[in-house]
Amino acid sequence: MSAPSSYRPPTEQDRQLVDGVWRERKHGIEPPKQETDMTKAMLAQGRMSPQKVGVDLKMQKAMLLKQMALLDDRCAATHKILGKKTRDRRASKLLAQAHAHLPRSSLSKQGQRVIEKPVALPKRPPVRRTTPSITPNPDVLIHKLKRTAKTVNAQKIQNRTRPHKGPCSGVFRKQKVEETVFPTRYERGELPCAIEHGACHNTLSWACPLLQLDYEHYLPIFLDGIRCTDARYKFVARQGFDEMIEEAKGFPDCVLPVVPALIKPIRLALATHDPDIVVAGLNALQKVVLSNYGVGEAMVPFYRQLLQPMNLFYTKRQNIGDQIFYGQRKGTDLGTAVLETLELLEKTGGPNAFVNIKSYVPVYESCMQ
């Protein structure tokens, strides 16, 4: 619909007039007849477009809806606050009524809660002991609520006069012995072997055949090196000794002359009280005895130096109940290694071996009977 030729744009006064009319209609108030007639006159004269009037009315309607939603939210929040204040007021009144029967205490500060006085327990007469005791004692009065000072002092005196537990002897503690010179000899290149590193395990590479070596010189050196704790020197010493003893089987002339020189390294290894070194020394002694015929009998005069540490560790075993101790399978159990060594010395030492072993290890029983 096209606007009439006499159309002019509405002024600000016209818009305010229309807004007032529709605001009053929204709240249920009928506008005055004069304003209604004026609006109709403006539309009839073409001073206001019907389309413009419709757009303005829609905008006013949307604004009114938003304002009404905001007012509803504010009213809900106000009712919530008022309800909370009312509940708090009622709760304080109920609490005051509940504590009204309690006596007021002299509280210096206001707002503190009333604390009830502790109720005194009734006094009970002492109860005499009726159960018989082992030794005749006078009647003792047992107070259930508190103990007398006399009983407390007697207990303190008894605790002070109790004997203190003495210090441990440390018989199984690791001992300090003279250091071995095996690492120094290996670093100087005095040994005819070297470590050959492999993918799975390491081996020893010898400079010459083992039977061509001087056993009286090299065998005590390798046996003295079993006390090393460094992994490299420990492997060289123990592996070198095992290979030399294994190669000397069937050649008693290589081992029998060296027996007196092997006693001191074995005795020092047993004197360390280190389980790993002690087991290594016992294994070395077993291999020496089994290397050739007659070596066990040659060891009998030296039982005095070797069997005293064995007597100490004869009963040294792991007690873990019904669990499995894999040290027996691996050969690292100290008591088992001592027992096996003593039985081997008795079997290879001849007729006088058991008598000498029994004199130094009294709890040992013969395995030959």
ChimeraX attribute file (.defattr): number of C-alpha atoms within 10 A of each C-alpha:
attribute: neighborCount
match mode: 1-to-1
recipient: residues
	/A:1	5
	/A:2	5
	/A:3	12
	/A:4	11
	/A:5	7
	/A:6	8
	/A:7	13
	/A:8	13
	/A:9	11
	/A:10	15
	/A:11	10
	/A:12	8
	/A:13	8
	/A:14	15
	/A:15	15
	/A:16	10
	/A:17	14
	/A:18	17
	/A:19	15
	/A:20	13
	/A:21	18
	/A:22	17
	/A:23	17
	/A:24	13
	/A:25	12
	/A:26	12
	/A:27	8
	/A:28	9
	/A:29	11
	/A:30	13
	/A:31	14
	/A:32	10
	/A:33	9
	/A:34	8
	/A:35	14
	/A:36	14
	/A:37	11
	/A:38	14
	/A:39	18
	/A:40	12
	/A:41	13
	/A:42	14
	/A:43	15
	/A:44	11
	/A:45	14
	/A:46	18
	/A:47	18
	/A:48	22
	/A:49	19
	/A:50	12
	/A:51	11
	/A:52	12
	/A:53	15
	/A:54	11
	/A:55	11
	/A:56	13
	/A:57	16
	/A:58	11
	/A:59	10
	/A:60	14
	/A:61	14
	/A:62	11
	/A:63	11
	/A:64	14
	/A:65	11
	/A:66	11
	/A:67	10
	/A:68	12
	/A:69	11
	/A:70	11
	/A:71	11
	/A:72	12
	/A:73	11
	/A:74	12
	/A:75	11
	/A:76	11
	/A:77	11
	/A:78	11
	/A:79	12
	/A:80	12
	/A:81	10
	/A:82	11
	/A:83	12
	/A:84	11
	/A:85	12
	/A:86	11
	/A:87	11
	/A:88	11
	/A:89	11
	/A:90	12
	/A:91	12
	/A:92	11
	/A:93	11
	/A:94	12
	/A:95	10
	/A:96	11
	/A:97	11
	/A:98	10
	/A:99	12
	/A:100	10
	/A:101	8
	/A:102	11
	/A:103	11
	/A:104	12
	/A:105	11
	/A:106	7
	/A:107	11
	/A:108	7
	/A:109	7
	/A:110	6
	/A:111	7
	/A:112	8
	/A:113	11
	/A:114	13
	/A:115	11
	/A:116	10
	/A:117	8
	/A:118	6
	/A:119	6
	/A:120	6
	/A:121	7
	/A:122	6
	/A:123	7
	/A:124	9
	/A:125	9
	/A:126	11
	/A:127	11
	/A:128	11
	/A:129	12
	/A:130	8
	/A:131	5
	/A:132	8
	/A:133	8
	/A:134	5
	/A:135	6
	/A:136	7
	/A:137	8
	/A:138	7
	/A:139	9
	/A:140	11
	/A:141	13
	/A:142	14
	/A:143	13
	/A:144	9
	/A:145	8
	/A:146	7
	/A:147	11
	/A:148	10
	/A:149	8
	/A:150	8
	/A:151	9
	/A:152	11
	/A:153	11
	/A:154	10
	/A:155	10
	/A:156	10
	/A:157	10
	/A:158	10
	/A:159	10
	/A:160	9
	/A:161	8
	/A:162	8
	/A:163	7
	/A:164	7
	/A:165	6
	/A:166	6
	/A:167	6
	/A:168	7
	/A:169	7
	/A:170	8
	/A:171	9
	/A:172	13
	/A:173	11
	/A:174	12
	/A:175	12
	/A:176	11
	/A:177	11
	/A:178	8
	/A:179	12
	/A:180	16
	/A:181	12
	/A:182	23
	/A:183	17
	/A:184	11
	/A:185	12
	/A:186	17
	/A:187	10
	/A:188	9
	/A:189	10
	/A:190	11
	/A:191	17
	/A:192	16
	/A:193	16
	/A:194	15
	/A:195	14
	/A:196	11
	/A:197	11
	/A:198	8
	/A:199	5
	/A:200	6
	/A:201	7
	/A:202	13
	/A:203	16
	/A:204	16
	/A:205	13
	/A:206	14
	/A:207	11
	/A:208	10
	/A:209	9
	/A:210	17
	/A:211	12
	/A:212	7
	/A:213	15
	/A:214	10
	/A:215	19
	/A:216	16
	/A:217	11
	/A:218	18
	/A:219	23
	/A:220	20
	/A:221	22
	/A:222	23
	/A:223	26
	/A:224	24
	/A:225	25
	/A:226	27
	/A:227	29
	/A:228	21
	/A:229	12
	/A:230	9
	/A:231	8
	/A:232	11
	/A:233	21
	/A:234	18
	/A:235	19
	/A:236	25
	/A:237	22
	/A:238	20
	/A:239	16
	/A:240	27
	/A:241	24
	/A:242	19
	/A:243	12
	/A:244	19
	/A:245	21
	/A:246	15
	/A:247	15
	/A:248	19
	/A:249	15
	/A:250	12
	/A:251	14
	/A:252	14
	/A:253	11
	/A:254	21
	/A:255	23
	/A:256	19
	/A:257	14
	/A:258	16
	/A:259	20
	/A:260	13
	/A:261	15
	/A:262	21
	/A:263	18
	/A:264	17
	/A:265	20
	/A:266	25
	/A:267	18
	/A:268	22
	/A:269	26
	/A:270	25
	/A:271	20
	/A:272	20
	/A:273	20
	/A:274	17
	/A:275	17
	/A:276	16
	/A:277	20
	/A:278	27
	/A:279	22
	/A:280	22
	/A:281	24
	/A:282	23
	/A:283	18
	/A:284	20
	/A:285	22
	/A:286	18
	/A:287	16
	/A:288	23
	/A:289	22
	/A:290	18
	/A:291	21
	/A:292	19
	/A:293	15
	/A:294	16
	/A:295	20
	/A:296	24
	/A:297	18
	/A:298	17
	/A:299	22
	/A:300	20
	/A:301	11
	/A:302	14
	/A:303	16
	/A:304	13
	/A:305	15
	/A:306	21
	/A:307	21
	/A:308	16
	/A:309	20
	/A:310	24
	/A:311	19
	/A:312	15
	/A:313	20
	/A:314	19
	/A:315	14
	/A:316	16
	/A:317	13
	/A:318	13
	/A:319	9
	/A:320	8
	/A:321	7
	/A:322	6
	/A:323	7
	/A:324	9
	/A:325	13
	/A:326	10
	/A:327	12
	/A:328	15
	/A:329	8
	/A:330	8
	/A:331	13
	/A:332	16
	/A:333	19
	/A:334	22
	/A:335	19
	/A:336	19
	/A:337	23
	/A:338	24
	/A:339	17
	/A:340	14
	/A:341	18
	/A:342	23
	/A:343	19
	/A:344	17
	/A:345	24
	/A:346	23
	/A:347	17
	/A:348	19
	/A:349	21
	/A:350	14
	/A:351	11
	/A:352	11
	/A:353	22
	/A:354	22
	/A:355	12
	/A:356	18
	/A:357	25
	/A:358	14
	/A:359	13
	/A:360	18
	/A:361	19
	/A:362	9
	/A:363	12
	/A:364	16
	/A:365	13
	/A:366	15
	/A:367	11
	/A:368	8
	/A:369	4
